[in-house]
Amino acid sequence: MKKNLLSLFCILFVVACNQQVTNTEKNKNPQSFVVENNPEAVGFDAERLQRIDTMLTKYIHDGVMPNALSFIARDGKIVHFASYGYKDAENKIPVKKDDIFRLASQTKAVTTVVLMTLFEENKFKLDDPVEKYLPMFANPKVYVSGSAEKGDLVTRPANKSITIRHLLTHTSGYSYQSFGEKLRVINYEEPIATKEAIERIARTPLMHDPGEKFTYGFSIDIAGYLAEVLTGKTLDILMKERIFDPLGMNDTYFYLPEEKQDRLVKCYQRTSLDSAYVLSRSKIDQIYPLAQDQLYHGGGAGLSGTIEDYAKFCQMILNKGEFNHKRILGRKTVELMSTNELFDIPGTYQFGLGFEVMSERGFIRSMISPGSLKWGGAYGTEYTIDPQENLIAIIYTNVMPWRHPGVFESYLISVYQALK
């Protein structure tokens, strides 16, 4: 009898332990955001968090930026979600937490996830040559000297084909230089099909042989078009079906629907670090998200959306591929994307598939945990995904060109110094 009772106790103990592990895992992988009114409950010092408000309010007052949004969540609990400044500074219209911002290169991670869902479906292998699917990229040329404008451009054949892995790690050799082609990084003024834009990129030379260096440029735009060719669907539809709808990202678009256009913040500019912002004089920067006649979907920089939408995307990555009870990627796929791919390339920069992977250098600069994932956009947006601390931190403004990188570093310091 005693032996039976002991066995029953052991079974109940094991079940209880397993249930505790299951509950712990659920806490680590929250499926929705919850506002936490007591930051102390998730390891933040509430008083220290207020330093973020002090810092961003001062930046607004000093004319460094017209507006700012901050979103911080730990264990899926929102501990800081605040807005500062104006969406329309001339008319003193305050920015709201659900206003829409131009995301520029934050588009790249979304495009990469779309492509990696196709990788999981065995539509391609990462080391396949791009020309296998996009023949326009066969026989790439490498820049040697001269310029297309002067007519003395000299190139040589590349020593290997460009692979899909090269695209996702920015080692293809493509930069943002146009070499005489009519190219735009963000969007085009005239209606243009994505295929035509990619064909223009294919006619430009590489800055080096594929896989030799990290060079930031049009690689992810090519990857986005590759996803279109593999599926027969446009990139906006792929993002909607595979990411936005499952995650509940209801306010992120290439081109805003008419009923949401009034939520787009105005675009501002600063001519130098010492000057205050003024309304941007670039018509295309101001209005491209409002276009209704565009066929172009730039996988490298075209999206606009709310900060909370992008937080859902970041939390999905932090959760190893799932959020809102929807699995977007497998756990091992996210681990693959989070692994530094530049280990055999000279330099200290670390990059995975679509994300910068932070090293100890990032920690000693702004206390961001090694292994964190991050990137940002040219208009002044940046996100951090930190698995070690189980948190995400995102800051938004819209100034082009963004000339104050010290803001992001100060923001991260303010976030991390508040952890208990």
C-alpha positions as CSV (number, residue, x, y, z in Angstrom):
1,M,0.0,0.0,0.0
2,K,2.8,2.4,1.0
3,K,4.6,1.5,-2.3
4,N,1.5,2.3,-4.3
5,L,1.0,5.6,-2.6
6,L,4.7,6.5,-3.1
7,S,4.3,5.6,-6.8
8,L,1.2,7.8,-7.1
9,F,3.0,10.6,-5.4
10,C,5.9,10.4,-7.8
11,I,3.6,10.4,-10.8
12,L,1.7,13.4,-9.5
13,F,5.0,15.2,-8.8
14,V,6.2,14.5,-12.4
15,V,2.9,15.7,-13.9
16,A,3.1,18.9,-11.8
17,C,6.7,19.6,-12.8
18,N,5.8,19.0,-16.5
19,Q,2.8,21.4,-16.1
20,Q,5.1,24.0,-14.5
21,V,7.6,23.7,-17.4
22,T,4.7,24.0,-19.9
23,N,3.4,27.1,-18.2
24,T,6.9,28.5,-18.1
25,E,7.2,27.9,-21.8
26,K,3.9,29.7,-22.4
27,N,5.1,32.7,-20.5
28,K,8.2,32.8,-22.6
29,N,6.2,32.7,-25.8
30,P,3.2,35.0,-25.2
31,Q,0.6,35.0,-27.9
32,S,-0.6,38.6,-27.4
33,F,0.6,41.8,-25.8
34,V,-0.7,42.7,-22.3
35,V,-0.2,46.1,-20.7
36,E,1.8,45.8,-17.5
37,N,1.1,48.7,-15.2
38,N,3.7,47.4,-12.7
39,P,7.0,47.2,-14.6
40,E,8.6,45.8,-11.5
41,A,6.7,42.6,-12.1
42,V,8.7,41.9,-15.2
43,G,12.0,43.1,-14.0
44,F,12.0,46.9,-14.8
45,D,12.6,49.7,-12.4
46,A,9.6,52.0,-12.9
47,E,11.4,55.1,-11.9
48,R,14.4,54.4,-14.1
49,L,12.0,53.8,-17.1
50,Q,10.9,57.5,-16.8
51,R,14.4,58.5,-18.0
52,I,13.2,57.5,-21.5
53,D,10.4,60.1,-21.2
54,T,12.9,62.7,-20.1
55,M,15.3,62.0,-22.9
56,L,12.8,61.9,-25.7
57,T,10.9,64.9,-24.5
58,K,14.2,66.8,-24.5
59,Y,15.0,65.7,-28.0
60,I,11.6,67.0,-29.2
61,H,12.0,70.3,-27.3
62,D,15.5,70.8,-28.7
63,G,14.3,70.2,-32.3
64,V,16.4,67.1,-32.8
65,M,13.2,65.2,-34.0
66,P,9.6,66.2,-34.6
67,N,8.1,63.2,-32.9
68,A,9.0,59.8,-31.3
69,L,7.2,56.6,-30.4
70,S,8.6,54.1,-27.9
71,F,7.5,50.5,-27.5
72,I,9.1,48.2,-24.9
73,A,7.7,44.7,-24.0
74,R,9.2,42.0,-21.8
75,D,7.7,38.5,-21.6
76,G,5.0,39.9,-23.8
77,K,4.1,42.6,-21.2
78,I,4.1,46.1,-22.5
79,V,6.1,48.2,-19.9
80,H,6.5,51.4,-22.0
81,F,4.4,52.6,-24.9
82,A,4.4,56.3,-25.3
83,S,4.3,59.1,-27.9
84,Y,6.0,62.4,-28.0
85,G,5.9,65.5,-30.3
86,Y,3.8,66.0,-33.5
87,K,2.8,64.2,-36.6
88,D,2.3,67.6,-38.1
89,A,4.6,70.1,-36.3
90,E,3.5,73.1,-38.3
91,N,-0.1,72.7,-37.2
92,K,0.8,71.3,-33.8
93,I,-1.1,68.0,-34.3
94,P,0.2,65.6,-31.7
95,V,1.5,62.2,-32.9
96,K,-0.6,59.2,-31.7
97,K,0.5,55.7,-30.9
98,D,-1.4,54.3,-33.8
99,D,-0.1,56.7,-36.4
100,I,1.7,55.3,-39.4
101,F,5.4,55.7,-40.1
102,R,7.6,55.0,-43.2
103,L,9.6,51.9,-42.3
104,A,12.2,51.9,-45.1
105,S,14.8,49.1,-44.4
106,Q,12.7,47.6,-41.7
107,T,10.9,46.1,-44.7
108,K,13.9,43.8,-45.2
109,A,13.3,41.6,-42.3
110,V,9.6,41.1,-43.4
111,T,10.7,40.2,-46.9
112,T,13.3,37.8,-45.6
113,V,10.7,36.0,-43.5
114,V,8.4,35.7,-46.5
115,L,11.3,34.1,-48.4
116,M,12.2,31.8,-45.5
117,T,8.6,30.5,-45.4
118,L,9.2,29.3,-49.0
119,F,12.5,27.8,-47.9
120,E,10.6,25.8,-45.4
121,E,8.4,24.6,-48.2
122,N,11.4,23.4,-50.2
123,K,10.9,25.9,-52.9
124,F,14.6,26.5,-53.0
125,K,17.9,25.9,-51.2
126,L,19.8,28.8,-49.7
127,D,22.9,28.0,-51.8
128,D,21.1,27.8,-55.1
129,P,22.3,30.3,-57.6
130,V,19.8,33.2,-58.1
131,E,20.1,32.7,-61.8
132,K,18.3,29.3,-61.5
133,Y,15.1,31.3,-60.8
134,L,16.0,34.7,-62.2
135,P,18.0,34.3,-65.4
136,M,18.7,38.0,-65.6
137,F,21.3,37.5,-62.9
138,A,23.4,35.1,-64.8
139,N,27.0,36.0,-65.6
140,P,27.3,38.9,-63.1
141,K,30.0,41.5,-63.6
142,V,32.2,43.2,-60.9
143,Y,33.0,46.9,-60.9
144,V,36.7,47.7,-61.7
145,S,36.9,51.4,-62.5
146,G,35.3,54.4,-64.3
147,S,31.6,55.4,-64.4
148,A,28.6,54.8,-66.7
149,E,27.9,58.5,-66.8
150,K,31.3,59.2,-68.2
151,G,31.2,56.2,-70.5
152,D,34.4,54.7,-69.2
153,L,32.9,52.0,-66.9
154,V,35.2,48.9,-66.6
155,T,34.0,45.6,-65.2
156,R,35.2,42.0,-65.1
157,P,33.3,38.7,-64.8
158,A,32.5,37.6,-61.2
159,N,34.3,34.5,-60.0
160,K,31.1,32.8,-59.0
161,S,27.3,33.0,-59.2
162,I,25.2,34.9,-56.7
163,T,23.3,32.6,-54.3
164,I,20.1,33.3,-52.4
165,R,22.2,33.1,-49.2
166,H,24.4,36.0,-50.5
167,L,21.2,38.0,-51.0
168,L,19.9,37.5,-47.5
169,T,23.3,38.2,-45.9
170,H,24.1,41.3,-48.1
171,T,27.2,39.6,-49.5
172,S,26.0,39.5,-53.1
173,G,28.0,42.5,-54.0
174,Y,25.1,44.7,-55.0
175,S,25.2,48.2,-53.4
176,Y,22.9,51.1,-53.7
177,Q,24.9,52.7,-56.5
178,S,22.9,53.1,-59.7
179,F,25.7,53.0,-62.3
180,G,23.6,55.0,-64.8
181,E,20.4,53.1,-64.3
182,K,17.3,54.9,-63.1
183,L,17.1,53.3,-59.6
184,R,15.5,54.4,-56.3
185,V,16.0,52.9,-52.9
186,I,12.6,53.6,-51.4
187,N,10.1,54.0,-54.2
188,Y,9.6,55.4,-57.7
189,E,7.9,58.6,-58.8
190,E,6.5,57.0,-62.0
191,P,4.5,53.8,-62.1
192,I,6.9,50.9,-62.6
193,A,6.5,47.1,-62.3
194,T,8.7,45.3,-59.8
195,K,10.2,43.2,-62.6
196,E,11.4,46.2,-64.5
197,A,13.0,47.7,-61.4
198,I,14.8,44.4,-60.7
199,E,16.0,44.2,-64.3
200,R,17.6,47.6,-63.9
201,I,19.4,46.3,-60.8
202,A,20.6,43.2,-62.7
203,R,22.3,45.5,-65.3
204,T,24.5,47.1,-62.6
205,P,27.8,45.7,-61.6
206,L,28.7,44.2,-58.2
207,M,31.1,46.0,-55.9
208,H,33.0,42.7,-55.3
209,D,32.8,39.0,-56.0
210,P,29.8,37.3,-54.3
211,G,30.4,36.2,-50.7
212,E,33.6,38.3,-50.4
213,K,32.3,41.2,-48.3
214,F,29.2,42.7,-46.6
215,T,27.8,45.4,-48.9
216,Y,24.5,47.0,-48.1
217,G,22.3,47.5,-51.1
218,F,19.5,46.0,-53.3
219,S,20.0,42.4,-52.3
220,I,16.7,42.1,-50.4
221,D,14.8,43.8,-53.2
222,I,16.0,41.0,-55.4
223,A,15.0,38.5,-52.8
224,G,11.5,40.0,-52.7
225,Y,11.1,39.6,-56.4
226,L,12.4,36.0,-56.2
227,A,9.5,35.3,-53.8
228,E,7.1,36.6,-56.4
229,V,8.5,34.4,-59.1
230,L,8.5,31.3,-56.9
231,T,4.8,31.8,-56.0
232,G,3.3,33.7,-58.9
233,K,2.0,36.2,-56.3
234,T,3.0,39.8,-55.7
235,L,5.0,40.6,-52.6
236,D,2.3,42.6,-50.9
237,I,-0.1,39.6,-51.2
238,L,2.6,37.3,-49.9
239,M,3.2,39.5,-46.9
240,K,-0.5,39.8,-46.2
241,E,-1.2,36.1,-46.4
242,R,1.9,34.8,-44.7
243,I,2.6,37.4,-42.1
244,F,0.2,40.4,-41.7
245,D,-3.1,38.6,-41.5
246,P,-1.9,35.7,-39.2
247,L,-0.1,38.1,-36.8
248,G,-2.9,40.7,-36.8
249,M,-0.7,43.4,-38.4
250,N,-3.7,45.3,-39.7
251,D,-2.0,48.7,-40.4
252,T,1.1,47.8,-42.4
253,Y,1.1,48.3,-46.2
254,F,3.2,49.2,-49.3
255,Y,0.5,51.7,-50.2
256,L,-2.0,52.9,-47.6
257,P,-5.7,52.5,-48.2
258,E,-7.6,55.8,-48.5
259,E,-9.3,55.5,-45.1
260,K,-5.9,55.2,-43.3
261,Q,-4.0,57.9,-45.2
262,D,-4.7,60.6,-42.6
263,R,-2.7,58.6,-40.0
264,L,0.6,58.9,-42.0
265,V,3.0,61.2,-40.1
266,K,4.6,64.0,-42.1
267,C,8.2,63.6,-43.3
268,Y,10.8,66.0,-42.0
269,Q,14.5,66.6,-42.8
270,R,17.7,67.8,-41.1
271,T,20.5,69.2,-43.3
272,S,23.1,68.6,-40.6
273,L,23.6,67.5,-37.0
274,D,23.5,71.1,-35.9
275,S,20.3,72.1,-37.7
276,A,16.7,71.7,-36.5
277,Y,14.3,69.6,-38.5
278,V,12.2,71.2,-41.2
279,L,9.4,69.8,-43.4
280,S,11.0,67.6,-46.1
281,R,11.1,69.2,-49.5
282,S,11.2,65.8,-51.2
283,K,7.7,65.2,-52.7
284,I,8.3,61.5,-53.1
285,D,9.4,61.0,-49.5
286,Q,6.2,62.8,-48.4
287,I,3.6,61.1,-50.5
288,Y,4.8,57.7,-51.8
289,P,2.8,55.6,-49.2
290,L,-0.3,57.4,-50.5
291,A,0.1,56.3,-54.1
292,Q,-2.7,54.3,-55.6
293,D,-1.3,53.6,-59.1
294,Q,1.9,51.9,-58.2
295,L,2.7,48.3,-59.2
296,Y,6.2,48.3,-57.5
297,H,6.7,46.4,-54.2
298,G,10.2,47.1,-53.0
299,G,11.2,44.3,-50.7
300,G,14.1,46.3,-49.4
301,A,12.4,49.5,-48.2
302,G,8.7,49.9,-49.3
303,L,6.6,49.4,-46.2
304,S,4.8,51.8,-43.9
305,G,3.0,50.8,-40.7
306,T,2.4,51.3,-37.0
307,I,4.9,50.6,-34.2
308,E,2.6,48.1,-32.6
309,D,2.2,46.2,-35.8
310,Y,6.0,45.8,-36.1
311,A,6.2,44.9,-32.4
312,K,4.0,41.8,-33.3
313,F,6.5,40.9,-36.0
314,C,9.4,41.3,-33.5
315,Q,7.6,39.2,-30.8
316,M,7.0,36.5,-33.4
317,I,10.8,36.3,-34.0
318,L,11.4,36.4,-30.2
319,N,8.9,33.6,-29.8
320,K,11.0,31.5,-32.3
321,G,8.4,31.8,-35.1
322,E,5.0,32.2,-33.6
323,F,2.6,34.8,-32.2
324,N,-1.2,35.3,-32.1
325,H,-1.4,31.5,-31.9
326,K,-0.1,31.4,-35.5
327,R,3.2,29.8,-36.5
328,I,5.0,31.7,-39.2
329,L,8.4,30.0,-39.1
330,G,9.8,26.9,-37.5
331,R,11.9,27.3,-34.4
332,K,15.1,26.0,-36.1
333,T,14.5,28.3,-39.0
334,V,14.5,31.3,-36.7
335,E,17.7,30.0,-35.0
336,L,19.3,29.7,-38.5
337,M,18.3,33.3,-39.3
338,S,19.7,34.5,-36.0
339,T,23.1,32.9,-36.6
340,N,26.0,35.0,-37.8
341,E,26.8,34.1,-41.4
342,L,29.9,36.4,-41.8
343,F,32.3,34.3,-39.7
344,D,34.6,33.8,-42.7
345,I,34.4,37.4,-43.9
346,P,37.0,39.9,-42.7
347,G,35.7,42.5,-40.2
348,T,33.8,42.6,-37.0
349,Y,30.3,43.0,-38.4
350,Q,27.8,40.1,-37.7
351,F,24.8,39.4,-39.8
352,G,22.4,36.5,-40.1
353,L,19.6,36.0,-42.6
354,G,17.8,39.4,-42.7
355,F,19.0,40.6,-39.3
356,E,22.1,42.1,-37.7
357,V,23.4,39.8,-34.9
358,M,24.8,41.8,-32.1
359,S,28.3,40.9,-30.7
360,E,30.0,41.9,-27.5
361,R,30.9,45.2,-29.3
362,G,27.2,46.1,-29.2
363,F,27.1,45.3,-25.5
364,I,30.0,47.6,-24.6
365,R,28.5,50.4,-26.6
366,S,24.9,50.4,-25.5
367,M,24.4,47.3,-23.2
368,I,22.4,45.4,-25.8
369,S,22.8,41.7,-25.1
370,P,25.1,39.7,-27.5
371,G,23.0,37.6,-29.8
372,S,20.2,40.2,-30.0
373,L,18.8,41.0,-33.5
374,K,18.4,44.5,-34.7
375,W,18.0,46.8,-37.7
376,G,16.3,50.1,-38.6
377,G,15.1,52.3,-41.4
378,A,16.5,55.4,-43.1
379,Y,13.6,57.6,-41.8
380,G,14.6,57.1,-38.2
381,T,13.1,53.8,-37.0
382,E,14.9,51.0,-35.2
383,Y,14.0,47.7,-33.5
384,T,15.8,45.4,-31.1
385,I,14.9,41.8,-30.4
386,D,16.8,40.5,-27.3
387,P,16.3,36.7,-26.6
388,Q,18.6,36.9,-23.5
389,E,16.3,39.4,-21.7
390,N,13.2,38.2,-23.5
391,L,12.4,41.8,-24.6
392,I,11.8,43.9,-27.6
393,A,12.4,47.7,-27.8
394,I,11.4,49.8,-30.8
395,I,11.7,53.6,-31.4
396,Y,10.2,55.5,-34.3
397,T,10.4,58.9,-35.9
398,N,10.3,60.1,-39.5
399,V,13.2,62.4,-40.6
400,M,15.0,61.9,-43.9
401,P,17.9,61.8,-44.0
402,W,18.2,60.6,-40.4
403,R,21.4,62.2,-39.1
404,H,21.4,61.5,-35.4
405,P,22.4,57.9,-34.7
406,G,23.2,58.9,-31.1
407,V,19.5,59.0,-30.4
408,F,19.2,55.2,-30.9
409,E,22.2,54.5,-28.7
410,S,20.9,56.8,-26.0
411,Y,17.5,55.1,-26.2
412,L,19.0,51.6,-25.8
413,I,21.1,52.7,-22.8
414,S,17.9,54.1,-21.3
415,V,16.1,50.8,-21.8
416,Y,18.8,48.6,-20.5
417,Q,19.7,50.7,-17.5
418,A,16.1,50.3,-16.3
419,L,16.4,46.5,-16.0
420,K,16.7,45.3,-12.4
